[in-house]
Amino acid sequence: MKLERAIKEYLRYCSATRGFSPHTIRNYSHYLGVLGSWCDENKVARVEDLTSDDILDFQVFLNDKSNLTHRTINYYLIAIRALLKYLINRDVKVIAPDRIELAKVAERQIHFLEPEEIERLLEIGEAEPTLTTLRDQAMINLLYSSGLRVSELTSLKRSQVNLKRGEFSVRGKGGKVRPVFLSDEAQSSLQRYLKTRQDTNPYLLIRHYKNAAADSKATGGLSVRSIQRILNQRARLSGITKPVSPHKLRHSFATLLLQNGADLRSVQALLGHSSVTTTQIYTHVTDKNLRETHQRFHKTSTNKTSD
């Protein structure tokens, strides 16, 4: 089978059957497209002809081509593994995906906001709240209390959220549905914002215009760029110097859960991670909790021994 055809079929499968998001499809299309161009230049036309040595040469090419990090190069290799697995399931004779070894990367350092920093973000404009202020507070409370991905937030509609129960479902990566729960503060903040709105726009968070009638004419929700801009502005006004982003709030959500005794499996489910391995990036929290548990236990044991 020609590589170009294999890539097209695989991307169509990812979209139609696996339910990958447009963002993921674009990324896979880019990674596999670069592989396809490299194979053209190196006279590898068919997937059956692709060898482990070819993949290694491709990896060297990526490393030499630009300043790609090992982590980014691994994204290319993961996409190739997924393509090969798909082809094997279709009885196409290709190399085994597990023969493609990922580069070793340094553990990610997770940055998060402390609860008092979240409070500072929320305090901006609180004295004289406008509709925009209420929206921004609702947005921050929602991200912090739910751990939503920003792509999940921008697609949320009012009809999806059960404010009485303080919960709703969201379709995350890979089309997987998971429950999302709201804190009391997030519930109250959203109710206050939605009661103040007088438009018919179906989206939960929207852009507000000076002319209120324009709000109803708009049909979309807040964009990812708008959300990032709002957070940047609030961080600057509140004197927070560290970078603030929707994903940073997601990290803060997970960190808070673990600090308060949640186990990794529960956090995995709430974040929508397909593997607990992904959730293990938060070991900075669990390691600290283990150390504190050890110190408490050791202190108790020592005191008992001395009695």
RAGITA-V820179 format. One record per residue. N is the residue number from 1. SS is DSSP state (~ for helix, > for strand, _ for the rest). PSI is psi as a letter, one per 20 degrees, with the letter a starting at -180 (none if undefined). OMEGA is omega in degrees with one decimal (none if undefined). Layout:
n=N ss=SS psi=PSI omega=OMEGA
n=N ss=SS psi=PSI omega=OMEGA
This chain:
n=1 ss=_ psi=p omega=178.4
n=2 ss=> psi=q omega=-176.8
n=3 ss=~ psi=g omega=-179.4
n=4 ss=~ psi=g omega=179.1
n=5 ss=~ psi=g omega=-179.7
n=6 ss=~ psi=g omega=-179.8
n=7 ss=~ psi=g omega=179.7
n=8 ss=~ psi=g omega=180.0
n=9 ss=~ psi=g omega=-178.9
n=10 ss=~ psi=g omega=179.4
n=11 ss=~ psi=h omega=176.8
n=12 ss=~ psi=h omega=176.9
n=13 ss=~ psi=g omega=179.8
n=14 ss=~ psi=h omega=-177.7
n=15 ss=~ psi=g omega=-173.0
n=16 ss=~ psi=h omega=-173.2
n=17 ss=_ psi=g omega=-177.5
n=18 ss=_ psi=i omega=178.4
n=19 ss=_ psi=k omega=178.3
n=20 ss=_ psi=q omega=178.7
n=21 ss=_ psi=q omega=176.4
n=22 ss=~ psi=h omega=179.2
n=23 ss=~ psi=g omega=179.4
n=24 ss=~ psi=g omega=178.4
n=25 ss=~ psi=g omega=179.1
n=26 ss=~ psi=g omega=179.9
n=27 ss=~ psi=g omega=179.9
n=28 ss=~ psi=h omega=178.5
n=29 ss=~ psi=g omega=179.0
n=30 ss=~ psi=g omega=-177.0
n=31 ss=~ psi=g omega=-177.6
n=32 ss=~ psi=h omega=176.2
n=33 ss=~ psi=h omega=176.9
n=34 ss=~ psi=g omega=175.7
n=35 ss=~ psi=g omega=-179.5
n=36 ss=~ psi=g omega=179.0
n=37 ss=~ psi=g omega=178.8
n=38 ss=~ psi=g omega=179.7
n=39 ss=~ psi=h omega=176.7
n=40 ss=~ psi=g omega=-178.3
n=41 ss=~ psi=h omega=-176.9
n=42 ss=_ psi=j omega=173.1
n=43 ss=_ psi=k omega=173.5
n=44 ss=_ psi=n omega=-172.2
n=45 ss=_ psi=h omega=-173.9
n=46 ss=> psi=q omega=-179.1
n=47 ss=~ psi=h omega=179.8
n=48 ss=~ psi=h omega=-178.4
n=49 ss=~ psi=i omega=-177.9
n=50 ss=_ psi=p omega=-177.1
n=51 ss=_ psi=r omega=176.3
n=52 ss=~ psi=h omega=178.1
n=53 ss=~ psi=h omega=177.0
n=54 ss=~ psi=g omega=-179.5
n=55 ss=~ psi=g omega=178.3
n=56 ss=~ psi=g omega=177.4
n=57 ss=~ psi=h omega=178.1
n=58 ss=~ psi=h omega=178.6
n=59 ss=~ psi=g omega=176.8
n=60 ss=~ psi=g omega=177.8
n=61 ss=~ psi=g omega=179.1
n=62 ss=~ psi=h omega=-178.3
n=63 ss=~ psi=h omega=-177.8
n=64 ss=~ psi=h omega=-172.6
n=65 ss=~ psi=g omega=-175.2
n=66 ss=_ psi=a omega=-178.6
n=67 ss=_ psi=l omega=178.5
n=68 ss=_ psi=p omega=176.0
n=69 ss=_ psi=r omega=176.5
n=70 ss=~ psi=h omega=179.4
n=71 ss=~ psi=g omega=179.7
n=72 ss=~ psi=g omega=177.5
n=73 ss=~ psi=h omega=178.0
n=74 ss=~ psi=h omega=176.9
n=75 ss=~ psi=h omega=176.5
n=76 ss=~ psi=g omega=-177.0
n=77 ss=~ psi=h omega=177.7
n=78 ss=~ psi=h omega=177.4
n=79 ss=~ psi=h omega=178.3
n=80 ss=~ psi=g omega=176.5
n=81 ss=~ psi=g omega=-178.8
n=82 ss=~ psi=g omega=177.4
n=83 ss=~ psi=g omega=-179.2
n=84 ss=~ psi=g omega=178.0
n=85 ss=~ psi=g omega=177.4
n=86 ss=~ psi=g omega=-178.2
n=87 ss=~ psi=h omega=177.5
n=88 ss=~ psi=g omega=177.8
n=89 ss=~ psi=i omega=177.0
n=90 ss=_ psi=j omega=177.4
n=91 ss=_ psi=k omega=173.2
n=92 ss=_ psi=p omega=-175.5
n=93 ss=_ psi=n omega=178.8
n=94 ss=_ psi=r omega=179.7
n=95 ss=_ psi=q omega=-179.4
n=96 ss=_ psi=p omega=-179.4
n=97 ss=~ psi=h omega=-176.2
n=98 ss=~ psi=i omega=175.0
n=99 ss=~ psi=i omega=176.6
n=100 ss=_ psi=o omega=-176.1
n=101 ss=_ psi=p omega=178.5
n=102 ss=_ psi=q omega=177.8
n=103 ss=_ psi=q omega=176.7
n=104 ss=_ psi=p omega=-179.4
n=105 ss=_ psi=q omega=177.5
n=106 ss=_ psi=q omega=178.9
n=107 ss=_ psi=p omega=179.3
n=108 ss=_ psi=p omega=174.5
n=109 ss=_ psi=o omega=-176.2
n=110 ss=_ psi=p omega=176.1
n=111 ss=_ psi=p omega=-178.8
n=112 ss=_ psi=r omega=179.4
n=113 ss=_ psi=q omega=174.9
n=114 ss=_ psi=q omega=179.6
n=115 ss=~ psi=h omega=-179.8
n=116 ss=~ psi=h omega=177.0
n=117 ss=~ psi=h omega=174.4
n=118 ss=~ psi=g omega=178.9
n=119 ss=~ psi=g omega=179.6
n=120 ss=~ psi=h omega=176.7
n=121 ss=~ psi=h omega=-176.3
n=122 ss=~ psi=h omega=-174.9
n=123 ss=~ psi=i omega=-176.9
n=124 ss=_ psi=p omega=177.7
n=125 ss=_ psi=j omega=-175.6
n=126 ss=_ psi=h omega=-177.5
n=127 ss=_ psi=g omega=179.1
n=128 ss=_ psi=m omega=-173.1
n=129 ss=_ psi=p omega=172.7
n=130 ss=_ psi=r omega=178.1
n=131 ss=~ psi=h omega=178.8
n=132 ss=~ psi=h omega=177.5
n=133 ss=~ psi=g omega=179.1
n=134 ss=~ psi=g omega=178.4
n=135 ss=~ psi=g omega=-177.2
n=136 ss=~ psi=h omega=177.7
n=137 ss=~ psi=g omega=178.0
n=138 ss=~ psi=g omega=-179.4
n=139 ss=~ psi=g omega=-178.6
n=140 ss=~ psi=g omega=178.4
n=141 ss=~ psi=h omega=-179.4
n=142 ss=~ psi=g omega=179.4
n=143 ss=~ psi=g omega=-175.4
n=144 ss=~ psi=h omega=-176.3
n=145 ss=~ psi=i omega=-175.0
n=146 ss=~ psi=h omega=-176.8
n=147 ss=_ psi=k omega=-179.9
n=148 ss=_ psi=q omega=167.0
n=149 ss=_ psi=q omega=-177.6
n=150 ss=~ psi=h omega=178.3
n=151 ss=~ psi=h omega=177.5
n=152 ss=~ psi=h omega=-179.7
n=153 ss=~ psi=g omega=-175.7
n=154 ss=~ psi=h omega=-178.9
n=155 ss=_ psi=i omega=-177.7
n=156 ss=_ psi=p omega=175.7
n=157 ss=> psi=q omega=-177.3
n=158 ss=~ psi=h omega=-175.8
n=159 ss=~ psi=i omega=-178.3
n=160 ss=~ psi=h omega=-170.3
n=161 ss=_ psi=p omega=176.5
n=162 ss=> psi=n omega=-175.9
n=163 ss=_ psi=h omega=178.5
n=164 ss=_ psi=g omega=179.9
n=165 ss=_ psi=i omega=-179.3
n=166 ss=_ psi=k omega=-179.9
n=167 ss=> psi=r omega=175.4
n=168 ss=> psi=r omega=178.0
n=169 ss=> psi=q omega=178.7
n=170 ss=> psi=q omega=176.7
n=171 ss=> psi=o omega=-175.5
n=172 ss=_ psi=b omega=-178.5
n=173 ss=~ psi=q omega=179.7
n=174 ss=~ psi=j omega=178.5
n=175 ss=~ psi=j omega=-177.9
n=176 ss=_ psi=p omega=-179.7
n=177 ss=> psi=p omega=177.4
n=178 ss=> psi=q omega=177.5
n=179 ss=> psi=q omega=177.4
n=180 ss=> psi=p omega=-177.2
n=181 ss=> psi=q omega=-178.2
n=182 ss=_ psi=q omega=172.0
n=183 ss=_ psi=r omega=177.9
n=184 ss=~ psi=h omega=-179.1
n=185 ss=~ psi=g omega=178.9
n=186 ss=~ psi=g omega=177.0
n=187 ss=~ psi=g omega=-177.9
n=188 ss=~ psi=g omega=-178.8
n=189 ss=~ psi=g omega=178.9
n=190 ss=~ psi=g omega=179.6
n=191 ss=~ psi=g omega=-179.4
n=192 ss=~ psi=g omega=-179.8
n=193 ss=~ psi=g omega=-175.8
n=194 ss=~ psi=h omega=177.7
n=195 ss=~ psi=h omega=-178.8
n=196 ss=~ psi=h omega=-179.9
n=197 ss=_ psi=q omega=179.2
n=198 ss=_ psi=k omega=-177.4
n=199 ss=_ psi=r omega=179.0
n=200 ss=_ psi=j omega=178.4
n=201 ss=_ psi=p omega=-175.2
n=202 ss=_ psi=i omega=-174.6
n=203 ss=> psi=q omega=-176.1
n=204 ss=_ psi=g omega=179.7
n=205 ss=_ psi=p omega=-175.9
n=206 ss=_ psi=r omega=173.5
n=207 ss=_ psi=p omega=-179.9
n=208 ss=_ psi=p omega=-177.9
n=209 ss=_ psi=r omega=177.5
n=210 ss=_ psi=h omega=175.2
n=211 ss=_ psi=o omega=-174.8
n=212 ss=_ psi=h omega=-179.0
n=213 ss=~ psi=h omega=-179.0
n=214 ss=~ psi=h omega=179.6
n=215 ss=~ psi=h omega=-178.8
n=216 ss=~ psi=h omega=179.7
n=217 ss=~ psi=h omega=178.5
n=218 ss=_ psi=q omega=-175.8
n=219 ss=_ psi=i omega=-177.1
n=220 ss=_ psi=r omega=176.5
n=221 ss=_ psi=a omega=176.3
n=222 ss=_ psi=q omega=178.3
n=223 ss=_ psi=r omega=176.7
n=224 ss=~ psi=g omega=-179.6
n=225 ss=~ psi=g omega=179.5
n=226 ss=~ psi=g omega=179.8
n=227 ss=~ psi=g omega=178.7
n=228 ss=~ psi=h omega=179.7
n=229 ss=~ psi=g omega=179.4
n=230 ss=~ psi=g omega=-179.5
n=231 ss=~ psi=g omega=178.0
n=232 ss=~ psi=g omega=-178.8
n=233 ss=~ psi=g omega=-179.4
n=234 ss=~ psi=h omega=178.3
n=235 ss=~ psi=g omega=180.0
n=236 ss=~ psi=g omega=-178.5
n=237 ss=~ psi=h omega=-178.3
n=238 ss=_ psi=i omega=176.6
n=239 ss=_ psi=j omega=177.3
n=240 ss=_ psi=p omega=-174.9
n=241 ss=_ psi=h omega=179.7
n=242 ss=_ psi=q omega=179.0
n=243 ss=_ psi=p omega=178.3
n=244 ss=_ psi=p omega=-178.9
n=245 ss=_ psi=r omega=175.8
n=246 ss=~ psi=h omega=-179.1
n=247 ss=~ psi=h omega=175.8
n=248 ss=~ psi=h omega=176.5
n=249 ss=~ psi=h omega=175.7
n=250 ss=~ psi=g omega=175.2
n=251 ss=~ psi=g omega=-178.6
n=252 ss=~ psi=h omega=176.9
n=253 ss=~ psi=g omega=-178.0
n=254 ss=~ psi=g omega=-179.9
n=255 ss=~ psi=g omega=179.7
n=256 ss=~ psi=g omega=178.9
n=257 ss=~ psi=g omega=-177.6
n=258 ss=~ psi=h omega=178.1
n=259 ss=~ psi=h omega=-179.0
n=260 ss=_ psi=j omega=170.0
n=261 ss=_ psi=j omega=178.3
n=262 ss=_ psi=q omega=177.9
n=263 ss=_ psi=r omega=-175.9
n=264 ss=~ psi=h omega=-178.6
n=265 ss=~ psi=g omega=178.8
n=266 ss=~ psi=g omega=178.9
n=267 ss=~ psi=h omega=176.3
n=268 ss=~ psi=g omega=-178.9
n=269 ss=~ psi=g omega=-177.8
n=270 ss=~ psi=h omega=178.3
n=271 ss=~ psi=i omega=-178.1
n=272 ss=_ psi=k omega=176.2
n=273 ss=_ psi=p omega=179.6
n=274 ss=_ psi=h omega=-179.4
n=275 ss=_ psi=q omega=178.5
n=276 ss=~ psi=i omega=177.6
n=277 ss=~ psi=h omega=178.9
n=278 ss=~ psi=h omega=-177.8
n=279 ss=~ psi=i omega=-177.4
n=280 ss=~ psi=i omega=173.1
n=281 ss=~ psi=i omega=-178.6
n=282 ss=~ psi=k omega=179.9
n=283 ss=~ psi=i omega=175.4
n=284 ss=~ psi=h omega=179.9
n=285 ss=~ psi=g omega=-176.9
n=286 ss=~ psi=h omega=177.9
n=287 ss=~ psi=g omega=179.1
n=288 ss=~ psi=g omega=180.0
n=289 ss=~ psi=h omega=177.9
n=290 ss=~ psi=g omega=-179.8
n=291 ss=~ psi=g omega=-179.8
n=292 ss=~ psi=h omega=177.7
n=293 ss=~ psi=g omega=179.3
n=294 ss=~ psi=g omega=-178.4
n=295 ss=~ psi=g omega=178.7
n=296 ss=~ psi=g omega=-178.3
n=297 ss=~ psi=g omega=-177.4
n=298 ss=~ psi=h omega=179.2
n=299 ss=~ psi=g omega=179.4
n=300 ss=~ psi=g omega=-179.0
n=301 ss=~ psi=g omega=-179.6
n=302 ss=~ psi=g omega=180.0
n=303 ss=~ psi=g omega=-179.4
n=304 ss=~ psi=h omega=-178.5
n=305 ss=~ psi=h omega=-176.1
n=306 ss=~ psi=i omega=-176.8
n=307 ss=_ psi=none omega=none
